[in-house]
Amino acid sequence: MITLRPVRESDRAFWLSIDRHTTEQGFSRKVSGRLGFLVCEDGKPCGLLHYCALWDNLPFLNLLFLLPEARGHGAGRRAMALWEDEMRALGYSMALTSTQSDEDAQLFYRRLGYRDCGVLLLQDCPLAQPPELFLCKTLDAEKEETRG
């Protein structure tokens, strides 16, 4: 069974072993702001998820990462459904995420109902990378009620 639980201070080593972009201070903000979650399978951590709120009213999924052994059997799909339910419960009506255009994650998000809504081009700069695709999804209240 896949569950999400808010990240705790005691999860620091697990989190930082996976998320190489988060600093010690950044991790503490995820804990105190309830912006990070552990993805757990049968109670054991198998991944992580974190987000921020753009403009204080639009949840933006920064990262969903699953350990290799947790991939390919619905854990990511279930983690996203749980996160979307959490966002609905907080009163959000839409969610946003992004992925580089050369990554397969865009296919995963599209299968979950996310649609393309923009692109960020970082070229000829210190952060140059392939185009970053932005995807959004409307979070219907009805879906939360019908989810089993």
Secondary structure, DSSP 8 states (H G I E B T S, - for coil): -EEEEE--GGGHHHHHHH-TT--HHHHHHHHHHT-EEEEEETTEEEEEEEEEEETTTEEEEEEEEE-GGGTTTTHHHHHHHHHHHHHHHTT-SEEEEEEETTSTHHHHHHHTT-EEEEEE---SSTT--S-EEEEEEE--HHHHHH--
